[in-house]
């Protein structure tokens, strides 16, 4: 009978069922999306591993019919990473990269769809200069980790001569290397992952529980009519459960539809450089079955629980009388129980074993669910003491005094989300220092480090980069090594070559003229330096080893080698060894030099970084360009933070959509009352303000409670990790501001329906 009332009870029945279904459907869609994200990330990792092309093996492959020479040409365009490879097959059976139908020829390239679109747009003009290849095709899905990835494969030539340098390797297969091992998550990072899942999923459950109670007052009046025609109390409750079940089942259908629609839109979204193909978003069948069973069951249980304090009699619902005051003692048991579960793990940290996952999940859930239990009591206690004010204020306060529970339910979800977000932000801020280390880079001296290979002319790199748009200064330091013998030397000493100005970037020179040679004293290599700089000794530039095509050049150490002091270069490295001005370098030794360029950029020039990268690519297509940064962060920590942003974005969308549906349901319930107030002369502006106050008061109380619970949970989590406890007030204000902003936006979106409900037609009844 309950299911029939939901769908055949006239407009009132199916509108309520539809609103319930939309609210439940939004929650179900997010649950399905959450269960699909691990599979999507796993699919990304699988495709990424399948195209791995650097084995990092000490054993070098000989040239064969099934070998391929591949060169890494990754680059960065503005803030986006571009994956690039040069390919030179050495035989008919050379392995083909995943996603390619055939090898691109020399001067040709195959690109990802996203890179193709970028290169054809006006914003990709600078990048087109860096990739002077003709596009002949696109990379298939099997060769990309995501639809938004920027990647290309280009045809190479003469790569065999570069095999001795970094970034070039001969391979005979694509796939994961056995040499590389992924490190397991340490206990603190595992704790972060657990808390993220709890914080993101719990608001979804709260929203679903609130959605199944839409239209509760009108439903109870219908149940009173059923009592009048002979139904007993138990039967009325079962009918109410049937109505909730119908809305939840329809919500499952809508949720599946929302998920499928969102799945198709996933290819258009990119969060923190993460994008996924729609086909990757496949929820686990077991988790889908769990959602399909748990959501309807929860809908029935929540409905029966809500009716526990409601007496439905044949002549009315007793809840319309003054309700008893809510009791506080049992509501405090939930957060206290959560703290009791988390307490045994305080001080455990990452060095004292793993955290008990079940205690972490249970304690966090109890603490956050405590928000939903405490908020109705807080709202009731506060609004009972509110009185005088403007007409709109009094209308709002009186409404809240009559149905504070409904108002609290509407904001429970956002309060739980904000409390969890504050705790997470505190935890992230507290442990970030353990996964972030400062670099020795001096960003006042250089912002880019460019490594060029030895076939680039000695002076050309500095000249071309210095005249590049947006470059203030380019200091070229040529590098090589010397050994005590031409082949297989026992020891080597590093050598740097440059002009006097360039050598002063890496050493302290008292005086310098073209033709001078210096030995650096005061470094860790003084004993070796003294041996190699003894006048009359013969040493060899670029000594040869087995399997390398180097051509050593002999040099007899002259008298008059000057002394220099060590100085850190812009990357913080203090070198030792010998320094040569360009005129002092033996003629034949220039062929074995590799150039390192420190580039200082003009921040006022747009895209100065990309102009410098374009010049480096013209000088050497295999140039390595690094952006110098003041700090480096753990890849695992960064990945977890990225996952949090992806999930938080989805939950934020759900919060907004669910609040809007809830607000519309509340307005629909009060349609006749609003029309009556307008008929009596109440201004529409007054009623609009009263609706705003009705939302703002519970939200303000909810955010205040969420801040207290969130900071409490954050403090406990920081004590568990052994980190210093400090409140990140900026994050607290940011999270509460986001929550308040979502509510304000929802209220503004609900004003047009509110104005329509104020029409006199709202008084019509049957």
Beta strands, then each sheet from edge to edge (+ up, - down):
strand 1: 68-72
strand 2: 75-77
strand 3: 80-89
strand 4: 108-111
strand 5: 134-138
strand 6: 150-155
strand 7: 168-171
strand 8: 312-313
strand 9: 316-317
strand 10: 436-438
strand 11: 448-452
strand 12: 471-483
strand 13: 492-498
strand 14: 507-508
strand 15: 517-521
strand 16: 538-541
strand 17: 553-556
strand 18: 562-566
strand 19: 578-581
strand 20: 594-601
strand 21: 624-627
strand 22: 631-633
sheet 1: 2+ 3- 1+ 7-
sheet 2: 2+ 3- 6- 4+ 5+
sheet 3: 8+ 9-
sheet 4: 10+ 22-
sheet 5: 14+ 18- 15- 19+ 13+ 12- 20+ 11- 21+
sheet 6: 14+ 18- 15- 19+ 13+ 12- 16+ 17-
end
